Amino acid sequence: MKKKETKDAIAGLSFDEALVRLETLVEEMERGDLTLEESMRKHAEGSALSKYCLQQLQLAEAAVNKVIRESNGSLSETELILPEAD
């Protein structure tokens, strides 16, 4: 798959779909039975998936942060703090 085709295909994935594909690529590469060309192609796709997942996480973080108006009219950003899981 060409770089542009890979990028377009990844852009159509949800975060969860991209993460599952990335995990699959890692498992395939860890088996060690790929040719050099296959390994390089899967590495390139994995790098693109990793970048996409990071971008999606950053977008989610930005959406969670809340902008509030202070009493003096200025805006400040507050982060959503989740309780610790039991």
Secondary structure, DSSP 8 states (H G I E B T S, - for coil): --HHHHHHHHHTS-HHHHHHHHHHHHHHHHH--S-HHHHHHHHHHHHHHHHHHHHHHHHHHHHHSEEEE-TTS-EEEE--------
